[in-house]
Amino acid sequence: MRDEYDFSKGKRGPAIPSKGKTRITIYLDDEILESFRERAEARGLGYQTLINEALKAHLKNSPEQPLTESDLRRVLREELANGTSD
């Protein structure tokens, strides 16, 4: 080990940056979140992965329309009702 280290050019943040994903905060209905958590556990995946897959499937089917909050809620409810998450 060195006696001294130069951190003058150091940057604050994660040690390993994530490429292609961004951390956000989102509020979802409790029943939607619980259902995704249950499905994720049954499949051995993370619930955020399943939510991401549901959103990708929606965008793939209707790419020219912007995703609104009501659309997001509708898509998540449809995914939960159908039991699908490609």
GROMACS elastic network, one bead per residue, 0.5 to 0.9 nm:
[ bonds ]
;  ai    aj funct       b0    kb
    1     4     6  0.85716   500
    2     5     6  0.67950   500
    6     9     6  0.76079   500
    6    10     6  0.82998   500
    7    11     6  0.85032   500
    8    11     6  0.87254   500
   12    15     6  0.86941   500
   13    16     6  0.85880   500
   13    17     6  0.80957   500
   14    17     6  0.57621   500
   14    18     6  0.84686   500
   18    21     6  0.61694   500
   18    22     6  0.75192   500
   19    22     6  0.80646   500
   27    30     6  0.89223   500
   28    31     6  0.83579   500
   28    32     6  0.66674   500
   28    33     6  0.64123   500
   28    73     6  0.80389   500
   29    32     6  0.53560   500
   29    33     6  0.64092   500
   29    34     6  0.87008   500
   29    73     6  0.83362   500
   30    33     6  0.52424   500
   30    34     6  0.60593   500
   30    35     6  0.85429   500
   31    34     6  0.51184   500
   31    35     6  0.60570   500
   31    36     6  0.86149   500
   32    35     6  0.52306   500
   32    36     6  0.62685   500
   32    37     6  0.86282   500
   32    73     6  0.86071   500
   32    76     6  0.69368   500
   32    77     6  0.69556   500
   32    80     6  0.73595   500
   33    36     6  0.52047   500
   33    37     6  0.61520   500
   33    38     6  0.86765   500
   33    47     6  0.79842   500
   33    51     6  0.88794   500
   34    37     6  0.50434   500
   34    38     6  0.61923   500
   34    39     6  0.86616   500
   35    38     6  0.51297   500
   35    39     6  0.62078   500
   35    40     6  0.84763   500
   35    47     6  0.89234   500
   35    80     6  0.68457   500
   36    39     6  0.51263   500
   36    40     6  0.59249   500
   36    41     6  0.85010   500
   36    46     6  0.87761   500
   36    47     6  0.53913   500
   36    48     6  0.80230   500
   36    50     6  0.67943   500
   36    51     6  0.70728   500
   36    80     6  0.74916   500
   37    40     6  0.50599   500
   37    41     6  0.61183   500
   37    42     6  0.86215   500
   37    45     6  0.89935   500
   37    46     6  0.74592   500
   37    48     6  0.83617   500
   37    50     6  0.87110   500
   38    41     6  0.52261   500
   38    42     6  0.62848   500
   38    43     6  0.87608   500
   38    47     6  0.80215   500
   39    42     6  0.50826   500
   39    43     6  0.62421   500
   39    44     6  0.84744   500
   39    45     6  0.83195   500
   39    47     6  0.74666   500
   39    50     6  0.82123   500
   39    83     6  0.85034   500
   40    43     6  0.51355   500
   40    44     6  0.58366   500
   40    46     6  0.54039   500
   40    48     6  0.84451   500
   40    49     6  0.81279   500
   40    50     6  0.67096   500
   41    45     6  0.61351   500
   41    46     6  0.71870   500
   41    47     6  0.76561   500
   42    45     6  0.78142   500
   43    46     6  0.86347   500
   45    48     6  0.85471   500
   45    49     6  0.69174   500
   45    50     6  0.75524   500
   46    49     6  0.52655   500
   46    50     6  0.67693   500
   46    51     6  0.89952   500
   47    50     6  0.51532   500
   47    51     6  0.63313   500
   47    52     6  0.86076   500
   48    51     6  0.50435   500
   48    52     6  0.60549   500
   48    53     6  0.85632   500
   49    52     6  0.50274   500
   49    53     6  0.61850   500
   49    54     6  0.87094   500
   50    54     6  0.62353   500
   50    55     6  0.86799   500
   50    85     6  0.65911   500
   50    86     6  0.88720   500
   51    54     6  0.51070   500
   51    55     6  0.62927   500
   51    56     6  0.86572   500
   51    76     6  0.77255   500
   51    85     6  0.84134   500
   52    55     6  0.51789   500
   52    56     6  0.61713   500
   52    57     6  0.86434   500
   53    56     6  0.50538   500
   53    57     6  0.61393   500
   53    58     6  0.86357   500
   53    85     6  0.62915   500
   53    86     6  0.68659   500
   54    57     6  0.51528   500
   54    58     6  0.63056   500
   54    59     6  0.87837   500
   54    75     6  0.74655   500
   54    76     6  0.69785   500
   54    79     6  0.67957   500
   54    84     6  0.83425   500
   54    85     6  0.58161   500
   54    86     6  0.76089   500
   55    58     6  0.50852   500
   55    59     6  0.62560   500
   55    60     6  0.85766   500
   55    72     6  0.77467   500
   55    75     6  0.76199   500
   55    76     6  0.80082   500
   56    59     6  0.51334   500
   56    60     6  0.60571   500
   56    61     6  0.86801   500
   57    60     6  0.50815   500
   57    61     6  0.63617   500
   57    62     6  0.88334   500
   57    85     6  0.79916   500
   57    86     6  0.73941   500
   58    61     6  0.52440   500
   58    62     6  0.62925   500
   58    63     6  0.79331   500
   58    67     6  0.89549   500
   58    72     6  0.87995   500
   58    75     6  0.69556   500
   59    62     6  0.51907   500
   59    64     6  0.83011   500
   59    65     6  0.83388   500
   59    66     6  0.88529   500
   59    67     6  0.80929   500
   60    63     6  0.57151   500
   62    65     6  0.60298   500
   62    66     6  0.86659   500
   63    66     6  0.76535   500
   65    68     6  0.89540   500
   66    71     6  0.88825   500
   67    70     6  0.82107   500
   67    71     6  0.59145   500
   67    72     6  0.65077   500
   68    71     6  0.50235   500
   68    72     6  0.61540   500
   68    73     6  0.86501   500
   69    72     6  0.50726   500
   69    73     6  0.62575   500
   69    74     6  0.86122   500
   70    73     6  0.51236   500
   70    74     6  0.61186   500
   70    75     6  0.85973   500
   71    74     6  0.50142   500
   71    75     6  0.60418   500
   71    76     6  0.85197   500
   72    75     6  0.51592   500
   72    76     6  0.61261   500
   72    77     6  0.85399   500
   73    76     6  0.52322   500
   73    77     6  0.61432   500
   73    78     6  0.86019   500
   74    77     6  0.51599   500
   74    78     6  0.61088   500
   74    79     6  0.85917   500
   75    78     6  0.50655   500
   75    79     6  0.61116   500
   75    80     6  0.85517   500
   76    79     6  0.50987   500
   76    80     6  0.61524   500
   76    81     6  0.85788   500
   77    80     6  0.50544   500
   77    81     6  0.60425   500
   77    82     6  0.85286   500
   78    81     6  0.50464   500
   78    82     6  0.59802   500
   78    83     6  0.82893   500
   78    84     6  0.87171   500
   79    82     6  0.52407   500
   79    83     6  0.58252   500
   79    84     6  0.56217   500
   79    85     6  0.67324   500
   80    83     6  0.52295   500
   80    84     6  0.71982   500
   80    85     6  0.87173   500
   81    84     6  0.81840   500
   82    85     6  0.87697   500
